[in-house]
Amino acid sequence: MPRTLQKVHKHISKKRGVVEALHENSRDAQRLRRAGARDERLSRHAATTLKARQPYVDRIEYFHNAVQTVSEPLSDSGLAEIIVKYAITTPDARSFTHMRSRYINRDADEIEQLQKERRKGRPPSRREEALKQRTQTEDKEFNTGFWMPDLGDQDVLTALKIWNGEWSGLSTLKFIRLRKDAGKQTSTFPPKGMS
């Protein structure tokens, strides 16, 4: 029994000819309505899922770009160094905490620009609020355990370099939770709570 709107429409048109005039409560009209509602529900669910996954894909994209020139697995200090070199060129930015802060505060320039553009006494724009919210959320996550690929493993490093940018391509990687106090624990894909 066909379920998608396109297949249901095709099935009905084969049976009846051109489907232009159906009785409102006929079986065929009900099948068309059900199939249309199902397609709409599935597309809405797919859009919600994609939107929920996007922050994690963006995070992995950041690490993907950062490790393109690396050939060996990284220790915790090596990880900090490679990300610092990629993100910040100042000589005093050599600590692990500063590296994570750089990723977390990557929108600081845009937030500052939005604050300058705003007239005095006016509330912040929605974009500014969203950026501040994201920064606070990532900072809290860093305190409890920041989800990221395990760049200390050669297989993960190689797989991350050739990653195609798709969510499904992340299932082959190993992930860790890295805490602000430099604690490290294995994690799962996809991220669930504090796994």
ABEGO torsion letter per residue (X at the ends): XBABAAAAAAAAAAAAEBBABBBAABAAAAAAAAAAAAAAAAAAAAAAAAAAAAAAAAAAAAAAAAAAABABBBBAAAAAAAAAAAABABAABABAAAAAAAAAAAAAAAAAAAAAABBBGBBBBAAAAAAAAAAAAAAAAAAAEBBBBBAABAAAAAAAAABAGBAAAAAABBBBBBBAAGBBBBBBOBBBEAX
